[in-house]
Amino acid sequence: MKVATFNVNNINKRLDNLLDWLAKAGPDVVSLQELKAEQGAFPAQALRTLGYEAVWQGERSWNGVAILARNHTPVLTRTSLPGDPADRQARYIEAAVHGFLIASIYLPNGNPQPGPKFNYKLAWFERLSAHAAALMATGAPVILAGDYNVVPTPHDIYPTRSLDNNALVQPESRQAFARLPAQGWTDAMRKLHPEGPLWTFWDYKYERWPKDKGMRLDHFLLSPAMSDRLTAGGVDRWVRGELNASDHAPAWITLDLSSATSVNSGMPGYGCND
């Protein structure tokens, strides 16, 4: 089973890029972020031509998350992160697919910091941590995939001091991310590749793509039931070099699910919730 995460940075503007990557890479399940499309503007039919069914939570102009599955219909379990009913930003979606639960996460950027946007980022992280702990307690096979908008360690960014004040690298952001592995979640890409860069994002500015000045923002966190099945992973860097590319490249992992425990969409406490 090949599972990918991709911040597509406007799904309709980059639909050809997305379809080309899907056709070439052939992931079975995909978490998408930053759709930048309202609910009715999601290109479901175009994706269906390649065999992908989808669930999504759109938002006009900004945000937006989706889960795609090839030759399989995702069973929607949640369309928002619990903990703040007043927060309507489309940043979290969750579905049961192929016997496991997967989330697509688009965590707030938090810039400029300090300020209200950084406070919102940290508060959202707290809610994610609480929900992740609840999922972990079920013992179910779960993947928390997406753009976390955090560089977990100094090894996850090119050598620079120019971003010292950026919300992505602040101690508070890194500490919030570190609380998730402390719960028992496995950072899949670092488990597979403990050394070396794993850039998934290169800013459009300052020639950061041609100079390979990237950072790792897109992550897979696996519950123990999924971590034991992890077999491979990487980043499809070539996607970032295409015409009209997103500033992110897709990351992917493969899992051996030959004897995986099924996830039931009616699992107590995790039915469909919006």
Phi, psi and omega in degrees: 000124180254122182241133183232159171227140188208117168278103189278344176054060176097093190294326180281322177295328184244028183299318179298320177298315181297313181296322179296315179296315180301318181295322183278319186272328176062042177293150178277324181223138182224132168261125179248146176229164178055054178298323183053044180214137177290168190306317183282354183258008180288132186278061185299319184293321179298320178291326180295333179296337176262005177094011183259126169263158189214154162237146185206159174229106184267166176206130184300126174078325188226165171056213180096132182222153181210161173230126178250149174219135182274126180055037184198143179259116177298142177261108185295130178242337181199139180244006176202159177278128181290162174117343179206089183301338181281346182276109182254010179292136185276086186234358184210134173214151188217140180209156172266128179217136172049034175089010175217167180258134178228142175244147168250123189240130171234090185287146180302145180292312175093357178269148357280153177235147358286165179151182184300324182291324177289323177298319178296319178302311183293323178294321178295320177300319179298318178295319178298317180299319179294317180291321178299319178297321178294320177295317180301321183294338180286338184077005183286155173286118187225143171237123173258101188244148173150192179267103182276353181050043174214138173265106192299323182216167176300339179285351184260020178210150178297155182297116181197153169248358186290343183250019184302331181264003182286142181298335184292336186243008182292148178306321181296321178294315181293322178294322179296318178294318183297336179295335180288308173302329179295336176283344182120000178284143180257127172286099192300316185292324178285331174296319181283323185229079184294340180240157171087163182287146175226050185303138173237355183219135175224119182301148176294334186274160169061027178055037184288333175288306180298334179268002181054043176262083186245185177207162180257108180245343189253124193225153168246121171251125187248137171290163182305323181295335178266326182300323181293344183256002182290130183238330183196169177184162180185188179234130177276075185300329184301333181296325180292337182271359181282158175299136178068027186289153164296161174279359173250156169248150178292140169252153183212156174223158171240148184225143175267103184253026185299336179226033184292146174285134182289148172257126180266130181296343178263018180307132185307127178086355183227041170284179181301131186214125177235000000 
